[in-house]
Amino acid sequence: MTLESGIALALATFIFALIPGPGISAVVAQSLARGFKAGAAFSCGLASGDVIYLLTALFGMGWVASQIGSYFVILKWAGAAYLIYLGVKCWLAKPPVQQAGDCQAPARAGRSYLAGFCVTLGNPKAIAFYCGFLPGFVDMSALTGTDILLVISIIVPIIVSVPIGYAWLAARGRNAVRSTRMWKVLNRTAGSIMIGAGAAVATK
């Protein structure tokens, strides 16, 4: 992995992490209802599930690429198509309606963590995302131990810190988090970038 591809991976991961999907919506709901601690624990649970899928994609795709050789391009196109599909969904997605209600009871951090972990593990589409995302930045047919460590060290801090940032904002700025305009801007910006990333992966 070159310095340029590492920087590009970090920027792309950060942008994709900002996408307000089901996981982020759940983080916001936890923070609105039970405060920052619950939202942060839930975020760590989400990230832990993501790490499992990330490792599966890294090791699994490296093995697949070494076995099928030139036919790996088919898997790459499938991943690119999935990225474009996600981008279109982002464009069409409606802002979530948060209903914190009067639920202000504190939640145990362990339970919030486990809930976030289960949310990610219950979404196997995450591994499809990583399978379509990583080939744009890493040569999956020639992965080295150093490459794997670099990818993990770039992605993991981002997928932990971004949801925690949402949790912090939700706990301290409820009106801003509920802004329909903000969600639309985030969705459409991220969707456009994801469609572009899918096209780039397909043509690389």
C-alpha positions in Angstrom: 0.0 0.0 0.0 1.4 3.4 -1.0 1.1 6.6 1.0 -1.4 8.0 -1.6 -3.6 4.9 -1.4 -3.5 5.0 2.4 -4.6 8.6 2.5 -7.4 7.9 0.0 -8.5 4.9 2.0 -8.7 7.0 5.2 -10.7 9.8 3.5 -13.1 7.3 1.8 -13.6 5.4 5.1 -14.3 8.6 6.9 -16.9 9.7 4.4 -18.6 6.3 4.3 -18.6 6.2 8.1 -20.6 9.5 8.1 -23.5 7.9 6.2 -26.5 7.9 8.5 -27.6 4.4 8.1 -29.4 2.0 10.5 -26.3 1.7 12.8 -25.9 5.5 13.1 -29.6 6.0 13.6 -29.5 3.5 16.5 -26.5 5.3 18.0 -28.3 8.6 17.9 -31.5 7.0 19.4 -29.4 5.5 22.2 -27.8 8.9 23.0 -31.0 10.8 22.8 -32.8 8.4 25.1 -30.0 7.4 27.6 -27.1 9.8 27.2 -23.6 9.8 25.7 -22.3 6.8 27.7 -24.9 4.5 26.2 -24.3 5.9 22.7 -20.6 5.5 23.0 -20.8 1.9 24.2 -23.2 1.1 21.4 -20.8 2.7 18.9 -18.0 0.4 20.2 -20.2 -2.6 19.7 -20.9 -1.6 16.1 -17.2 -1.1 15.5 -16.4 -4.5 17.0 -18.8 -6.2 14.6 -17.3 -4.3 11.7 -13.8 -5.4 12.6 -14.9 -9.1 12.3 -16.3 -8.4 8.9 -13.3 -6.4 7.9 -10.9 -9.2 8.9 -13.1 -11.7 7.1 -13.0 -9.6 3.9 -9.2 -9.1 4.1 -8.3 -12.7 4.6 -11.1 -14.2 2.6 -10.7 -12.0 -0.4 -6.9 -12.5 -0.4 -7.4 -16.3 -0.6 -10.1 -16.0 -3.2 -8.0 -13.7 -5.4 -5.1 -16.1 -5.2 -7.3 -19.0 -6.2 -9.3 -17.6 -9.1 -6.7 -15.3 -10.5 -7.9 -13.3 -13.5 -11.5 -14.2 -12.8 -11.3 -12.0 -9.7 -12.4 -9.1 -11.9 -15.9 -10.6 -11.8 -16.0 -10.3 -8.0 -14.6 -6.7 -8.3 -17.4 -5.7 -10.7 -19.9 -7.2 -8.3 -18.5 -5.2 -5.5 -18.5 -2.0 -7.6 -22.1 -2.6 -8.5 -22.9 -3.0 -4.8 -21.2 0.3 -3.9 -23.2 2.1 -6.6 -26.4 0.4 -5.3 -25.6 1.7 -1.8 -25.0 5.2 -3.2 -28.4 5.2 -4.9 -30.0 4.1 -1.7 -28.3 6.9 0.2 -29.7 9.4 -2.3 -33.2 8.0 -1.9 -33.2 7.5 1.8 -35.5 9.5 4.0 -34.2 11.1 7.2 -34.9 8.9 10.3 -37.4 10.1 12.8 -35.9 9.9 16.2 -38.3 9.1 19.1 -36.4 9.4 22.3 -39.7 10.1 24.1 -39.4 10.3 27.9 -37.0 7.4 28.2 -34.2 8.8 30.2 -33.2 5.8 32.2 -29.5 5.0 32.0 -28.4 1.8 30.3 -25.6 -0.4 31.3 -22.6 0.1 29.1 -22.2 -3.7 28.6 -25.7 -4.1 27.4 -25.4 -1.2 25.0 -22.1 -2.6 23.6 -23.7 -6.0 23.1 -26.7 -4.4 21.3 -24.4 -2.6 18.9 -22.3 -5.7 18.3 -25.5 -7.7 17.5 -26.7 -5.0 15.1 -23.6 -5.2 13.0 -23.4 -9.0 13.1 -27.0 -9.2 12.1 -26.2 -7.2 8.9 -24.1 -9.5 6.7 -24.3 -6.8 3.9 -21.3 -5.2 5.8 -18.9 -7.9 4.5 -20.2 -7.2 0.9 -19.5 -3.6 1.5 -15.9 -4.3 2.5 -15.5 -6.7 -0.4 -16.5 -4.0 -2.8 -14.6 -1.2 -1.0 -11.1 -2.6 -0.3 -10.1 -3.6 -3.9 -10.1 0.1 -4.8 -7.2 0.7 -2.5 -5.4 -2.6 -1.9 -4.2 -5.3 -4.3 -6.2 -8.1 -2.8 -4.3 -10.8 -4.8 -1.0 -9.7 -3.2 -1.9 -8.8 0.4 1.0 -8.9 2.8 0.9 -8.9 6.6 2.0 -5.2 6.5 -0.8 -4.3 4.2 -3.3 -6.0 6.5 -2.0 -4.1 9.6 -2.0 -0.8 7.7 -5.6 -1.3 6.6 -6.8 -2.2 10.1 -4.9 0.7 11.6 -6.5 3.1 9.2 -10.1 1.9 9.2 -10.6 0.9 12.9 -10.0 4.3 14.5 -12.4 5.9 12.0 -15.2 3.4 12.4 -15.0 3.9 16.2 -14.6 7.7 16.4 -17.3 8.7 13.9 -20.2 6.9 15.6 -19.0 8.2 19.0 -19.0 11.7 17.4 -22.6 11.2 16.5 -23.3 10.0 20.0 -21.7 13.1 21.4 -23.7 15.4 19.1 -26.9 13.6 19.8 -26.4 13.9 23.6 -25.6 17.6 23.4 -27.4 18.9 20.3 -30.7 17.1 19.9 -32.3 19.7 17.6 -29.3 19.6 15.2 -29.3 15.8 15.1 -33.0 15.8 14.2 -32.5 18.3 11.4 -34.0 16.9 8.2 -31.8 19.2 6.1 -28.6 17.8 7.7 -29.6 14.2 7.1 -30.4 15.0 3.4 -27.1 16.7 2.9 -25.1 13.8 4.5 -27.1 11.2 2.6 -26.7 12.8 -0.8 -23.1 13.8 -0.4 -22.1 10.3 0.8 -24.3 8.7 -1.9 -22.6 10.7 -4.7 -19.1 9.8 -3.4 -20.1 6.2 -3.1 -21.4 6.0 -6.6 -18.2 7.6 -7.8 -16.1 5.1 -5.8 -18.1 2.2 -7.3 -17.4 3.5 -10.8 -13.7 3.9 -10.0 -13.4 0.4 -8.6 -15.1 -1.0 -11.8 -12.8 0.8 -14.1 -9.5 0.2 -12.2 
